[in-house]
Amino acid sequence: MIIMYVFVDLLGFHDVGVKIVSNIIVVILNYVFSKILVFKGEKHS
């Protein structure tokens, strides 16, 4: 929501494009944080 507010309301970017890019960023960050935080103690063999 912060990304949408900054880029659409403050900077005037097109809302659909920003929504697509922000969703991609959120998916990537979720993957990275899950690897770092959730699965840091597991070891795969």
Residue, then its C-alpha position, 0 to 999 in steps of 0.5 A: m500500500i505504501i508503494m501504491y501511495v508513493f508512486v500513484d498519489l505522490l509521483g503521479f504514475h499510472d496505477v495499473g503499472v505500479k500495481i503490477v510492479s509492486n505485486i512482483i516486488v512483494v512476491i520476491l520479498n516474500y520468497v527472500f524473507s521466507k528463505i531467511l527467516v522461516f527456513k533458516g534452521e532446516k538442512h536438506s540432504 
